[in-house]
Amino acid sequence: MRNSSLEKEILQMVREAKEASYAMGLVKASAKNAVLRKMARALVSHADELIRENKKDLKAGKDRGLSSALMDRLMLDKKRIKGMAQCLLDTEKIKDCVGEVMETIKRPNGLVIKKVRVPMGVVAIIYESRPNVTSDCIGLCLKSGNAVILKGGKEAIHSNRAIFRILRQALEGTVIPKEAVQFVSSTDREAVAVLLRQDRYIDMIVPRGGEGLIRFIAGHTSIPVVKHYKGVCHTYVAEDADLQMAQKICFNAKVQRPGVCNAMETMLVHKACAPRFLPKMIDAFQKAGVEIRGCSQTRRIAGKSIKTATTQDWYEEYLDKILSVRVVNSLKEAIEHINAYGSKHSDAIVTRNKKEAEQFLKSVDSACLYVNASTRFTDGFEFGFGAEVGISTDKLHVRGPMALEGLTTYKYEIYGKGQIRS
């Protein structure tokens, strides 16, 4: 049964956002940058308030029995708030791509056709858990000239409301209309369903969260959806890898922050180096509290106390201190495994063989591929984009970390001198 008052509230919100999006296309880069600086200052000056509201979410999360990884994603402290502010400042420093002439075509009949980068319009972000998404997405959407509608999960509702309130207040006295930033404060599930029906007003949806959420959104709307179903990321330790380097990379990829989408979920190791690499590597993982699920060869080399990996484990995005390990016979087998079980997110090879590295780069079908580096770098900030609204595993219209350019489209502007078509 539909909630008519909620539907009315959201309908007004999306209409206001659509109207504001037309005004946003006229805002100069200098004005947008000034607003981002103001927002960054506001976050830092209201840090105590944000931490106080965040504690409410942490308590609720603890009461619901959220995992330690999810609690980590939820938590705000002064360091993370400063990081959120820095993301806004980094976004401010990036060149404004709106209005860029991507191509100029001069036709024989005298027509001049310009392909110009323009804002997407109204972008809806539907997300779970991480409160920094609220500020990151507001900053990126405003810098790219878009209006934004945010719908966070109930896990971070107090934190998200506070961040939204502080950043919207920062728009007062600026040329950016406050209606360009909207937040759905209701935790009613019907709110998402209402948003998904607003194809007249919303130009694009970016879902950030679990695979179930993303598949639900993609299957219940006619609005274009930028999808990132999950991050089943791999690291392949090749036959001639520098094993000391490989240990550092693999440990970082799994342990540094296991609850995020660019963390390694499966480690593949060539059979030739497995006897030298696996015992020490697995010992390091286990000391860090990582549960290992291995193939029969992994268990034979590193100990049968290791759990046996099932076929389902190769598909699994654990988002926790759990790792699948498989010994492979060749680079070809490693590539076939990644393409069969991966999620087209981020995958890495550790090798000293340039030819093998090139084959890996050309053959693995993922948005981000690494040679001798951790998959943890798949991130808008680490790529120099300032921040990201998400990481797309789609191929249209954007792939990988989605930042300013991913929030734009283009139009053709055609200049004539009275030409008519005969």
LODO-591759 format. One line per field, with one value per residue (C-alpha): y, x, z; residue number from 1. Coordinates in nm, 4 decimals. Each point is the difference from the previous one (the first is absolute). Last residue first. Layout:
N
py [Y, ...]
px [X, ...]
pz [Z, ...]
k [NUM, ...]
//
This chain:
422
py [2.0415, 0.0753, 0.3648, 0.2135, 0.3501, 0.0717, -0.2958, -0.1016, -0.3457, -0.0782, -0.3737, -0.1224, -0.1874, -0.2077, 0.0715, -0.1783, -0.2467, 0.2945, 0.1226, -0.3292, -0.3649, -0.2370, -0.2858, 0.0106, 0.2637, 0.0031, -0.2931, -0.2737, -0.0820, -0.0878, 0.3542, 0.1218, 0.2567, 0.3669, 0.0643, 0.2332, 0.2549, -0.1663, -0.0560, -0.3768, -0.0497, 0.2303, -0.1746, -0.3436, -0.3160, 0.0233, -0.2947, -0.2356, -0.0042, 0.0499, -0.2115, 0.0277, 0.1165, -0.0232, 0.2203, -0.0376, -0.3739, -0.2365, -0.1726, -0.0767, 0.3163, 0.0895, -0.3622, -0.0434, 0.3210, -0.1202, -0.3367, 0.1728, 0.2300, -0.2904, 0.1272, -0.0953, 0.0897, 0.0104, 0.1996, 0.0123, 0.2720, 0.0076, -0.2361, -0.2141, -0.3020, -0.3679, -0.0948, 0.2845, -0.0369, -0.3796, 0.0155, 0.2548, -0.2199, -0.3073, 0.1857, 0.1223, -0.3628, -0.2971, 0.1676, -0.0164, 0.1451, 0.2109, 0.1431, 0.2654, 0.0931, 0.3079, 0.1706, 0.1525, -0.3632, 0.0515, -0.3636, -0.1460, -0.2218, -0.0976, -0.1470, -0.2645, -0.1144, 0.0807, -0.2545, 0.1522, 0.0189, -0.2478, -0.2126, 0.1926, 0.2394, -0.2213, -0.2688, 0.2546, 0.2233, -0.2994, -0.1035, 0.3509, 0.2462, 0.1887, 0.2164, 0.1911, 0.3250, 0.0958, 0.1940, -0.2969, -0.2096, 0.2260, -0.0030, -0.3822, -0.0164, 0.1976, -0.1968, -0.3369, 0.1175, 0.1458, -0.2699, -0.2941, 0.2216, 0.1202, -0.2619, -0.0578, 0.3592, 0.1762, 0.1433, 0.2110, 0.0552, 0.2732, 0.2904, 0.3307, 0.2421, -0.0272, 0.0973, -0.1981, -0.1435, 0.3271, -0.0450, -0.3785, -0.1390, 0.2227, 0.0990, -0.3607, -0.0864, 0.2921, -0.0545, -0.3740, 0.0533, 0.2416, -0.2582, -0.2634, 0.1924, -0.1809, -0.2568, -0.2535, 0.2596, 0.1130, 0.0788, 0.2494, -0.0104, 0.2323, -0.1144, 0.3498, -0.0041, 0.1041, 0.3318, 0.1454, 0.3438, 0.0066, 0.1711, 0.0704, -0.2648, -0.1358, -0.3225, -0.2461, 0.2341, 0.1030, -0.3568, -0.1114, 0.2844, -0.0700, -0.3733, 0.0588, 0.2016, 0.3746, 0.3007, 0.0681, 0.2737, 0.1096, 0.2207, 0.2622, 0.0450, 0.2189, -0.1872, -0.3357, 0.0478, -0.3578, -0.1158, 0.2792, -0.1313, -0.3540, 0.1349, 0.1858, -0.3133, -0.1482, 0.2499, 0.1520, 0.3506, 0.2730, 0.0239, 0.2637, 0.2752, 0.2271, 0.2135, 0.1413, 0.2145, 0.2043, 0.0611, 0.3727, 0.0125, 0.1707, -0.3266, -0.2960, -0.0808, -0.0826, -0.2845, -0.1337, 0.0006, -0.1519, -0.2689, -0.0998, -0.0129, -0.2050, -0.2412, -0.0582, -0.0618, -0.2315, -0.2048, -0.3551, 0.1159, 0.0180, 0.3175, 0.1569, 0.3057, 0.2145, 0.2042, 0.2976, 0.0012, 0.2534, -0.2322, 0.1795, -0.0318, -0.3731, -0.0617, 0.1894, -0.1447, -0.3467, 0.0247, 0.1543, -0.2738, -0.2820, 0.0870, -0.1535, -0.3577, -0.2480, -0.0299, 0.1940, 0.1362, 0.2951, 0.1814, 0.2243, 0.2833, 0.1654, -0.1912, 0.3155, 0.1082, -0.0807, 0.1624, -0.1586, 0.2947, -0.0070, 0.2824, 0.0015, 0.1419, -0.2401, -0.1931, -0.0777, 0.1273, -0.2349, 0.1149, -0.2549, -0.0224, 0.3661, 0.0222, 0.1719, -0.2049, -0.1509, 0.2078, -0.0580, -0.1735, 0.2226, 0.0115, -0.3798, -0.0066, 0.2494, -0.2098, -0.3125, 0.1916, 0.0681, -0.3703, -0.0772, 0.2547, -0.1851, -0.3274, 0.1330, 0.1548, -0.3319, -0.1631, -0.3708, -0.1687, -0.1734, -0.1305, -0.1280, -0.1857, -0.1676, -0.0826, -0.1756, 0.1541, -0.1576, 0.2040, 0.1505, 0.0857, 0.1738, 0.1965, 0.1122, 0.0942, 0.1958, 0.2009, 0.0535, 0.1571, 0.2779, 0.0977, -0.0345, 0.2320, 0.2593, -0.0059, 0.0403, 0.3078, 0.2353, -0.2657, -0.0669, 0.3714, 0.0762, -0.2610, 0.1390, 0.3512, -0.1288, -0.1891, 0.3127, 0.2084, -0.2659, 0.0096, 0.3786, -0.0119, -0.2687, 0.2186, -0.0915, -0.0071, -0.3762, 0.0093, 0.2117, -0.2791, -0.2523, 0.2095, -0.0607, -0.3733, -0.0006, 0.1837, -0.2531, -0.2858, 0.1344, 0.0727, -0.3574, -0.1260, 0.1715, -0.1060, -0.3618, 0.0091, 0.1401, -0.2610, -0.3033, -0.2702, -0.3372]
px [1.7424, 0.0963, 0.0044, 0.3021, -0.0684, 0.3433, 0.0452, 0.1275, -0.0784, 0.0386, 0.0088, -0.0595, 0.2107, -0.0253, 0.1317, 0.0149, 0.2608, 0.2233, -0.0056, 0.0584, -0.0754, 0.2792, -0.0080, -0.2100, -0.2373, -0.2775, -0.0315, 0.2543, -0.1420, 0.2242, -0.0447, 0.1706, -0.2036, -0.0675, 0.3717, 0.2458, 0.2640, 0.0632, 0.3709, -0.0172, 0.0492, -0.2949, -0.2283, 0.0858, 0.1458, 0.3265, -0.0918, 0.0729, 0.3603, 0.2894, 0.2362, -0.2006, -0.3549, -0.3231, -0.3059, -0.3340, 0.0328, 0.0051, 0.3357, 0.1689, 0.1861, 0.1381, 0.0914, 0.1753, 0.1942, 0.1109, 0.1013, 0.2212, 0.1477, 0.1096, 0.0952, -0.3428, -0.2730, -0.3334, -0.3012, -0.3779, -0.2606, -0.3739, -0.1109, -0.1916, 0.2271, -0.0938, 0.0422, 0.2243, 0.2216, 0.0239, 0.0767, 0.2756, 0.1560, -0.0209, 0.1736, 0.2695, 0.0716, -0.0497, -0.2134, 0.0040, -0.3157, -0.0599, -0.3290, 0.0300, -0.2102, 0.0604, -0.3188, -0.1633, -0.0581, -0.0706, -0.0480, 0.0098, 0.3040, -0.1504, -0.3071, 0.2197, 0.1009, 0.3237, 0.1098, 0.0804, 0.3658, 0.0918, 0.1306, 0.3266, 0.1811, 0.1106, -0.2703, -0.2689, 0.1009, 0.0057, -0.3517, -0.1397, 0.0012, -0.2283, 0.2109, -0.1424, 0.1879, 0.0758, 0.3215, 0.2053, -0.1943, 0.0995, 0.3681, -0.0035, -0.1737, 0.2791, 0.2810, -0.1451, -0.1212, 0.3107, 0.2681, -0.2310, -0.2184, 0.2854, -0.0308, -0.3752, -0.0842, -0.2013, -0.3532, -0.1287, -0.3757, -0.1917, 0.2418, -0.1373, -0.1372, -0.3610, 0.0676, -0.0300, 0.3531, 0.1821, 0.3778, -0.0373, -0.0752, 0.1740, 0.2704, 0.0930, -0.0028, 0.2255, 0.2486, 0.0220, 0.0381, 0.2876, 0.1827, -0.0869, 0.1445, -0.2140, 0.1495, -0.2836, -0.2751, -0.1812, -0.3515, -0.1990, -0.3770, -0.2927, -0.3588, -0.1435, -0.3769, -0.2965, 0.1376, -0.2651, -0.0614, -0.3780, -0.1923, -0.3594, -0.2516, -0.0128, -0.0605, 0.2656, 0.2998, -0.1131, -0.0490, 0.3313, 0.1797, -0.1593, 0.0722, 0.3610, 0.0695, 0.0448, 0.0418, -0.2750, 0.0570, -0.3235, -0.0145, -0.2259, -0.2583, -0.3016, -0.2253, 0.1452, -0.1359, -0.1217, 0.3258, -0.0270, -0.3357, 0.1380, 0.2923, -0.2348, -0.2162, 0.2779, -0.0910, 0.3174, -0.1259, 0.2642, 0.0095, 0.2672, 0.0083, 0.2805, -0.0809, -0.2974, 0.2494, 0.0493, 0.3686, 0.0733, 0.1119, -0.1504, -0.1183, 0.1703, 0.1914, -0.3326, -0.0326, 0.3390, -0.0848, -0.3456, 0.1269, 0.2798, -0.2430, -0.2593, 0.2683, 0.1385, -0.3439, -0.1043, 0.3200, -0.1406, -0.3378, 0.1500, 0.0586, -0.2213, 0.1627, -0.1450, 0.2565, -0.0211, 0.2782, 0.2616, 0.3025, 0.1293, -0.3431, -0.0196, 0.3555, -0.0413, -0.3402, 0.1295, 0.3034, -0.2030, -0.2632, 0.2395, 0.1945, -0.2917, 0.0864, -0.2772, -0.2171, -0.0692, -0.2542, 0.1418, -0.2431, 0.1470, -0.2018, 0.1488, 0.2836, 0.2093, 0.1373, 0.3054, -0.0199, 0.0210, 0.0170, -0.1379, 0.0887, -0.2242, 0.1650, -0.1480, 0.3285, -0.0316, 0.2292, 0.0124, 0.1221, 0.0635, -0.0008, -0.0788, 0.0122, -0.3058, 0.0072, 0.3474, 0.0838, 0.3681, 0.0548, 0.0937, -0.3546, -0.0146, 0.3155, -0.1577, -0.3157, 0.2098, 0.1955, -0.3217, -0.0826, 0.3534, -0.0353, -0.3175, 0.1931, 0.2684, -0.2565, -0.1824, -0.2768, -0.0903, -0.2303, 0.2601, 0.1674, -0.3327, -0.0449, 0.3405, -0.0644, -0.3220, -0.3386, -0.1713, -0.3198, 0.0830, 0.3488, -0.1465, -0.2437, 0.2865, 0.2116, -0.2882, -0.0540, 0.3762, -0.0100, -0.2257, 0.2543, 0.2889, -0.1758, -0.0717, 0.3618, 0.1239, -0.2140, 0.2935, 0.1680, -0.3085, -0.0752, 0.3527, -0.0331, -0.3403, 0.1390, 0.2831, -0.2513, -0.2137, 0.2952, 0.0806, -0.3525, 0.0174, 0.3368, -0.1280, -0.2875, -0.3627, -0.2153, -0.0591, -0.1038, -0.3063, -0.1431, 0.0788, -0.1959, -0.3241, 0.0675, 0.0888, -0.3211, -0.2021, 0.1886, -0.0757, -0.3675, -0.0429, 0.1837, -0.2406, -0.3084, 0.1188, 0.0620, -0.3489, -0.1567, 0.1674, -0.0773, -0.1398]
pz [-4.9446, 0.3586, 0.1008, 0.0896, 0.1335, 0.1408, 0.2314, 0.3419, 0.1433, 0.3691, 0.0641, 0.3542, 0.2472, 0.3153, 0.3458, 0.3335, -0.1235, -0.0882, 0.3605, 0.1820, -0.0627, 0.0979, -0.2540, -0.3159, -0.1402, -0.2579, -0.0521, 0.0822, 0.3410, 0.2960, 0.1270, 0.3134, 0.1912, 0.0548, 0.0074, 0.1672, -0.0971, -0.3370, 0.0653, -0.0473, 0.3747, 0.0731, -0.2489, 0.1345, -0.1427, 0.1976, 0.2248, -0.2899, 0.1199, -0.2423, -0.2114, -0.3223, 0.0588, -0.1983, 0.0446, -0.1798, -0.0463, -0.2990, 0.0484, -0.3349, -0.1008, 0.3414, 0.0801, -0.3346, 0.0603, 0.3447, -0.1442, -0.2580, 0.2636, 0.2206, 0.3458, 0.1351, 0.2492, -0.1821, 0.1130, -0.0323, 0.0471, -0.0824, -0.2765, 0.2541, 0.0021, -0.0203, -0.3665, -0.1179, 0.3065, -0.0312, -0.3741, 0.0650, 0.2703, -0.2257, -0.2823, 0.2390, 0.0794, 0.2314, 0.2647, 0.3825, 0.1520, 0.3097, 0.1260, 0.2689, 0.3032, 0.2143, -0.1139, -0.3047, -0.1047, -0.3704, -0.0993, -0.3500, 0.0644, 0.3354, -0.1741, -0.1653, 0.3468, 0.1805, 0.2604, 0.3365, 0.1007, 0.2735, -0.2870, -0.0037, -0.2305, -0.2893, 0.0014, 0.0910, -0.2889, -0.2346, 0.1071, -0.0560, 0.2863, 0.2346, 0.2302, 0.2972, 0.0591, 0.3592, -0.0648, 0.1261, -0.2515, -0.2863, 0.0926, 0.0304, -0.3380, -0.1609, 0.1643, -0.0959, -0.3442, -0.1595, -0.0181, -0.0745, -0.2268, -0.2232, -0.2731, 0.0485, -0.0925, 0.2711, -0.0171, 0.2866, 0.0244, 0.1873, -0.0419, 0.1297, -0.2613, 0.1200, 0.3605, 0.3242, -0.0004, 0.0692, 0.0229, 0.0280, -0.3447, -0.2559, 0.2496, 0.0735, -0.3695, -0.0944, 0.2827, -0.0662, -0.3741, 0.0528, 0.2088, -0.2584, -0.2937, -0.2551, -0.2380, 0.0039, 0.0328, 0.3135, -0.1225, 0.2060, -0.0323, 0.0701, 0.0420, 0.0318, -0.0295, -0.2148, -0.1152, -0.2266, -0.1492, -0.0376, -0.2833, 0.1136, -0.1090, 0.3533, 0.1903, -0.1182, 0.0318, 0.3479, 0.1227, -0.1515, 0.1779, 0.3375, -0.0194, -0.1052, 0.3112, 0.0043, -0.2226, -0.2538, -0.2592, -0.1664, -0.3093, -0.1588, 0.2763, -0.0831, -0.2414, 0.1025, 0.3506, 0.0614, 0.1607, 0.2560, 0.1212, 0.0373, 0.2021, 0.2346, 0.0411, 0.2107, 0.2749, 0.1473, -0.0824, -0.0170, -0.3781, -0.0552, -0.2622, -0.1226, -0.3060, 0.1940, 0.1943, -0.3161, -0.0806, -0.0232, 0.3635, 0.3075, 0.1514, -0.1662, 0.3220, 0.1652, -0.2489, 0.1080, 0.3712, -0.0438, -0.2376, 0.2382, 0.2946, -0.1891, -0.1175, 0.3502, 0.1503, -0.2849, -0.0123, 0.0314, -0.1393, -0.3458, -0.1947, -0.2647, -0.1552, -0.2785, -0.1943, -0.2352, -0.2544, -0.1083, 0.0141, 0.3109, 0.1615, -0.0658, 0.1188, 0.3253, 0.0862, -0.0823, 0.2280, 0.2842, 0.0123, -0.0880, 0.3172, 0.1927, -0.1060, 0.0815, -0.3094, -0.3181, -0.2446, -0.1952, -0.2292, -0.2694, -0.1525, -0.3095, -0.1714, -0.0194, -0.3400, -0.2149, -0.3451, -0.3460, -0.2372, -0.3523, -0.2418, -0.3075, -0.3120, -0.2571, -0.0143, 0.3750, 0.2734, 0.2995, 0.3413, 0.2756, 0.3795, 0.0595, 0.3806, 0.1450, 0.3196, 0.0534, 0.3079, 0.0708, 0.3319, 0.2922, 0.1442, 0.0011, 0.2118, 0.2401, 0.0271, 0.0574, 0.2651, 0.1903, 0.0001, 0.1179, 0.2795, 0.0976, -0.0114, 0.2341, 0.2331, 0.0405, -0.2012, 0.0084, -0.2494, -0.2143, 0.3162, 0.1306, -0.3290, 0.0378, 0.3678, -0.1017, 0.0858, 0.3014, -0.0032, 0.3408, -0.1251, -0.3026, 0.2164, 0.2241, -0.3014, -0.1526, 0.3183, 0.0261, -0.3461, 0.1273, 0.2672, -0.2451, -0.2446, 0.2691, 0.1159, -0.3586, -0.0703, -0.0714, -0.2139, -0.2109, -0.0437, -0.1202, -0.2743, -0.0996, -0.0381, -0.2166, -0.2157, -0.0318, -0.1178, -0.2592, -0.1388, -0.0309, -0.1786, -0.2384, -0.1155, 0.0673, -0.3164, -0.0129, 0.3651, -0.0856, -0.2129, 0.2741, 0.2512, -0.1890, -0.0040, 0.3705, 0.0890, -0.1977, 0.1660, 0.3493, -0.0706, -0.1216, 0.3059, 0.2405, -0.1964, -0.0074, 0.3735, 0.0624, -0.2298, 0.1623, -0.2540, 0.1038]
k [422, 421, 420, 419, 418, 417, 416, 415, 414, 413, 412, 411, 410, 409, 408, 407, 406, 405, 404, 403, 402, 401, 400, 399, 398, 397, 396, 395, 394, 393, 392, 391, 390, 389, 388, 387, 386, 385, 384, 383, 382, 381, 380, 379, 378, 377, 376, 375, 374, 373, 372, 371, 370, 369, 368, 367, 366, 365, 364, 363, 362, 361, 360, 359, 358, 357, 356, 355, 354, 353, 352, 351, 350, 349, 348, 347, 346, 345, 344, 343, 342, 341, 340, 339, 338, 337, 336, 335, 334, 333, 332, 331, 330, 329, 328, 327, 326, 325, 324, 323, 322, 321, 320, 319, 318, 317, 316, 315, 314, 313, 312, 311, 310, 309, 308, 307, 306, 305, 304, 303, 302, 301, 300, 299, 298, 297, 296, 295, 294, 293, 292, 291, 290, 289, 288, 287, 286, 285, 284, 283, 282, 281, 280, 279, 278, 277, 276, 275, 274, 273, 272, 271, 270, 269, 268, 267, 266, 265, 264, 263, 262, 261, 260, 259, 258, 257, 256, 255, 254, 253, 252, 251, 250, 249, 248, 247, 246, 245, 244, 243, 242, 241, 240, 239, 238, 237, 236, 235, 234, 233, 232, 231, 230, 229, 228, 227, 226, 225, 224, 223, 222, 221, 220, 219, 218, 217, 216, 215, 214, 213, 212, 211, 210, 209, 208, 207, 206, 205, 204, 203, 202, 201, 200, 199, 198, 197, 196, 195, 194, 193, 192, 191, 190, 189, 188, 187, 186, 185, 184, 183, 182, 181, 180, 179, 178, 177, 176, 175, 174, 173, 172, 171, 170, 169, 168, 167, 166, 165, 164, 163, 162, 161, 160, 159, 158, 157, 156, 155, 154, 153, 152, 151, 150, 149, 148, 147, 146, 145, 144, 143, 142, 141, 140, 139, 138, 137, 136, 135, 134, 133, 132, 131, 130, 129, 128, 127, 126, 125, 124, 123, 122, 121, 120, 119, 118, 117, 116, 115, 114, 113, 112, 111, 110, 109, 108, 107, 106, 105, 104, 103, 102, 101, 100, 99, 98, 97, 96, 95, 94, 93, 92, 91, 90, 89, 88, 87, 86, 85, 84, 83, 82, 81, 80, 79, 78, 77, 76, 75, 74, 73, 72, 71, 70, 69, 68, 67, 66, 65, 64, 63, 62, 61, 60, 59, 58, 57, 56, 55, 54, 53, 52, 51, 50, 49, 48, 47, 46, 45, 44, 43, 42, 41, 40, 39, 38, 37, 36, 35, 34, 33, 32, 31, 30, 29, 28, 27, 26, 25, 24, 23, 22, 21, 20, 19, 18, 17, 16, 15, 14, 13, 12, 11, 10, 9, 8, 7, 6, 5, 4, 3, 2, 1]
//
